[in-house]
Amino acid sequence: MFGARSPFASVFELLSRFERIRSQAVRAVCRLEGGQMLSPSYRGLMRTLCSVEVGPYSYGPILWPGAVPEGTLVGNYCSIGPRVEIFRRNHPTGRIAMHPFFYNSGLGVISSDSIPMSRDNPLTVEHDVWIGADVIVTPRCKSIGLGSVVGAGAVVTRDVPRFAIVAGNPARIVGTRFNPDVQEVLLESRWWEHPVERLVPKLELFLADATLENARILLASLRCDSPNASEK
């Protein structure tokens, strides 16, 4: 299901070199290859043109050229809502002046930027993360952990632990997905590394509550599917 490259992809890759039509070209190749969740050419273009990594099956309105900071890494199976904003630089509050004239060389006052560039403070969004609408991620947050949930409208000012549910301004932990035993088994299963077609036969497990028993069944099933399973 994932990875079907269109024979016309090279045309849109060529067109994407022109900044004025880059976003349109990337969106067009997505449509040819089954959409943002599935398109391999889209992921290649985000990597080469924007220095942004987007894992298989991840999607979101922000994940287009020019809309997400350079260096951002998004894992597999992530869901990112509308109007999410990711900031990787702050105004220098400890200086006499906070105005961009004095830290942004693009304005012509200084010869080089006097604070780190966005790419020097990349954000990592781990696998199976859900970020709700209107979330703001500030530069102090460097990682949004695997399996976590960021509630709509949250202002994320620090790292989000794995499987945590955070909400509010500033965002705070308001819950945790699964107990530690279930978390441990799911982490061991590494199900997010598998293509969706391998997970579909186990659909009843993904539609049921994540009990410890179901998590163990999933782990055992994925181990049986492993190419090296017969050697163990």
FITIFI-793792 format. One record per residue (C-alpha): residue in three letters; chain; y, x, z. Coordinates in steps of 0.1 Angstrom, whole numbers. Each point is the difference from the previous one (the first is absolute). Last residue first. Layout:
<nodes>
NODE  resn  chain      y      x      z
NODE   ALA      A      Y      X      Z
...
</nodes>
This chain:
<nodes>
NODE  resn  chain      y      x      z
NODE   LYS      A   -182    147    168
NODE   GLU      A     -7      8    -36
NODE   SER      A     -4    -36    -11
NODE   ALA      A     35     -7     13
NODE   ASN      A     16     27    -21
NODE   PRO      A     15    -23    -26
NODE   SER      A     13    -22     29
NODE   ASP      A     -9    -37     -4
NODE   CYS      A    -22      1     31
NODE   ARG      A     28     15     20
NODE   LEU      A     23    -28    -12
NODE   SER      A    -26    -25     13
NODE   ALA      A     -3     17     34
NODE   LEU      A     37      1      5
NODE   LEU      A      4    -36    -10
NODE   ILE      A    -27    -11     23
NODE   ARG      A     16     19     28
NODE   ALA      A     34    -16     -6
NODE   ASN      A    -17    -34      0
NODE   GLU      A    -17      6     33
NODE   LEU      A     32     13     16
NODE   THR      A     18    -31    -11
NODE   ALA      A     25      1    -28
NODE   ASP      A      2    -38     -6
NODE   ALA      A    -16    -11    -32
NODE   LEU      A     14      1    -36
NODE   PHE      A     -4     37     -4
NODE   LEU      A    -36     -2     13
NODE   GLU      A     -8    -28    -24
NODE   LEU      A     13     20    -29
NODE   LYS      A    -26     28      3
NODE   PRO      A     -9     -3    -36
NODE   VAL      A     37      2     -8
NODE   LEU      A      4     34     18
NODE   ARG      A    -14     21    -28
NODE   GLU      A     21    -18    -26
NODE   VAL      A     30      7     22
NODE   PRO      A     -3     37     -4
NODE   HIS      A     -9     19     32
NODE   GLU      A     24     23     20
NODE   TRP      A     13    -30     19
NODE   TRP      A    -34     -4     16
NODE   ARG      A      3     32     20
NODE   SER      A    -30    -12     20
NODE   GLU      A      7     24     29
NODE   LEU      A     35    -14      4
NODE   LEU      A    -15    -35      1
NODE   VAL      A    -25     10     26
NODE   GLU      A     27     16     23
NODE   GLN      A     23    -30     -4
NODE   VAL      A    -27    -24     10
NODE   ASP      A     -7     20     32
NODE   PRO      A     37      4      7
NODE   ASN      A      7    -38     -1
NODE   PHE      A     13    -16    -31
NODE   ARG      A     35     -2    -14
NODE   THR      A     25      9     27
NODE   GLY      A     30    -20     12
NODE   VAL      A     37     -1      6
NODE   ILE      A      7     37     -6
NODE   ARG      A     38      4     -3
NODE   ALA      A     23      0    -30
NODE   PRO      A     37      7      9
NODE   ASN      A      8    -27     -9
NODE   GLY      A    -31    -22      0
NODE   ALA      A    -37      3    -10
NODE   VAL      A    -30     22      2
NODE   ILE      A    -37     -7     -3
NODE   ALA      A    -21     32      6
NODE   PHE      A    -32      7    -19
NODE   ARG      A      9     37     -3
NODE   PRO      A     32     10     19
NODE   VAL      A     35     -6    -15
NODE   ASP      A     23     30      0
NODE   ARG      A     35     -6     12
NODE   THR      A     32    -19    -10
NODE   VAL      A    -15    -30    -18
NODE   VAL      A     25    -28     -3
NODE   ALA      A    -21    -32     -3
NODE   GLY      A     11    -29    -22
NODE   ALA      A    -35    -11     -8
NODE   GLY      A    -26     15     23
NODE   VAL      A    -15     34     -6
NODE   VAL      A    -38     -2      1
NODE   SER      A    -23     30      4
NODE   GLY      A    -34      7    -17
NODE   LEU      A      7     37     -3
NODE   GLY      A     32     13     16
NODE   ILE      A     36     -1    -12
NODE   SER      A     11     36      1
NODE   LYS      A     33     19     -1
NODE   CYS      A     23    -24     19
NODE   ARG      A     31     18     11
NODE   PRO      A     15     -5    -35
NODE   THR      A      3    -38      5
NODE   VAL      A    -24    -26    -15
NODE   ILE      A     17    -34     -5
NODE   VAL      A    -22    -31     -4
NODE   ASP      A     14    -29    -20
NODE   ALA      A    -34    -15     -8
NODE   GLY      A    -32     11     17
NODE   ILE      A    -18     34     -2
NODE   TRP      A    -38     -4      0
NODE   VAL      A    -19     33      2
NODE   ASP      A    -35      3    -15
NODE   HIS      A      2     38     -4
NODE   GLU      A     27     23     15
NODE   VAL      A     37     -2     -8
NODE   THR      A     14     36      1
NODE   LEU      A     37      4     -1
NODE   PRO      A     15     33    -13
NODE   ASN      A     27     20     18
NODE   ASP      A      6     30    -23
NODE   ARG      A      0    -24    -30
NODE   SER      A     30    -18     14
NODE   MET      A     20     31     -1
NODE   PRO      A      8     19     32
NODE   ILE      A     37      2     11
NODE   SER      A     28     22    -13
NODE   ASP      A     -6     -9    -37
NODE   SER      A     12     28    -23
NODE   SER      A     34     10    -15
NODE   ILE      A     22    -21     22
NODE   VAL      A     28    -24    -10
NODE   GLY      A    -15    -11    -33
NODE   LEU      A    -14    -35      9
NODE   GLY      A    -35     11    -10
NODE   SER      A      1     27     27
NODE   ASN      A     -7    -27     27
NODE   TYR      A      6     13     35
NODE   PHE      A     37      1      6
NODE   PHE      A     12    -24    -26
NODE   PRO      A    -28    -23     13
NODE   HIS      A     22    -10     30
NODE   MET      A    -13      8     35
NODE   ALA      A     29     21     11
NODE   ILE      A      4     22     31
NODE   ARG      A    -37      5      1
NODE   GLY      A    -27    -14     24
NODE   THR      A     -4    -32    -20
NODE   PRO      A    -13     17    -31
NODE   HIS      A     -5    -31    -22
NODE   ASN      A    -37     -6     -3
NODE   ARG      A    -26      8    -27
NODE   ARG      A    -34    -14     -8
NODE   PHE      A      8    -37     -4
NODE   ILE      A    -26    -25    -11
NODE   GLU      A     11    -36     -7
NODE   VAL      A    -23    -30     -4
NODE   ARG      A     15    -28    -19
NODE   PRO      A    -33    -17     -9
NODE   GLY      A    -33      7     17
NODE   ILE      A    -23     30     -1
NODE   SER      A    -38     -5     -1
NODE   CYS      A    -21     32      2
NODE   TYR      A    -36      2    -14
NODE   ASN      A      1     38     -4
NODE   GLY      A     26     24     15
NODE   VAL      A     37      2     -7
NODE   LEU      A     16     35     -1
NODE   THR      A     38      3     -3
NODE   GLY      A     11     34    -13
NODE   GLU      A     31    -13    -19
NODE   PRO      A     14    -32     16
NODE   VAL      A    -10    -34    -13
NODE   ALA      A     21    -22    -23
NODE   GLY      A      8     24    -28
NODE   PRO      A    -33     -5    -18
NODE   TRP      A    -20    -29     14
NODE   LEU      A    -18     -6     32
NODE   ILE      A     26    -21     18
NODE   PRO      A    -13    -33    -13
NODE   GLY      A    -34      7     15
NODE   TYR      A    -36     10     -9
NODE   SER      A    -29     21     11
NODE   TYR      A    -33     -5    -19
NODE   PRO      A     -6     37     -5
NODE   GLY      A     23     24     18
NODE   VAL      A     37      5     -8
NODE   GLU      A     13     36      1
NODE   VAL      A     37      5     -6
NODE   SER      A     14     32    -16
NODE   CYS      A     22    -23    -22
NODE   LEU      A     -8      9    -36
NODE   THR      A    -34     17      4
NODE   ARG      A    -15    -20     28
NODE   MET      A     16    -34     -8
NODE   LEU      A    -11      6    -36
NODE   GLY      A    -36      8      9
NODE   ARG      A     -2    -31     23
NODE   TYR      A     13    -22    -28
NODE   SER      A    -25     15    -24
NODE   PRO      A    -29     -9     24
NODE   SER      A     10    -37      0
NODE   LEU      A    -20    -21     25
NODE   MET      A     23    -13     28
NODE   GLN      A     31      1    -22
NODE   GLY      A    -14    -23    -27
NODE   GLY      A    -31     -2    -22
NODE   GLU      A      5     30    -22
NODE   LEU      A     23    -13    -27
NODE   ARG      A     23    -16     26
NODE   CYS      A      2     33     19
NODE   VAL      A      9     17    -33
NODE   ALA      A     30    -23     -3
NODE   ARG      A     12      5     36
NODE   VAL      A      1     37     -6
NODE   ALA      A     19     -4    -32
NODE   GLN      A     25    -24     15
NODE   SER      A      6     24     29
NODE   ARG      A      6     29    -22
NODE   ILE      A     23    -17    -25
NODE   ARG      A     33     17     10
NODE   GLU      A    -18     31     13
NODE   PHE      A    -16      9    -34
NODE   ARG      A    -32     18      8
NODE   SER      A    -16    -34      5
NODE   LEU      A     -1     -5    -37
NODE   LEU      A    -25     27     -4
NODE   GLU      A    -22    -14     27
NODE   PHE      A      4    -34    -17
NODE   VAL      A    -15     13    -32
NODE   SER      A    -27     20     18
NODE   ALA      A    -12    -33     16
NODE   PHE      A     -7    -17    -33
NODE   PRO      A    -38      6      2
NODE   SER      A      2    -16     34
NODE   ARG      A    -17     18     29
NODE   ALA      A    -26    -20     19
NODE   GLY      A      0     17     34
NODE   PHE      A     -9    -28     25
NODE   MET      A    -24    -28     -9
</nodes>
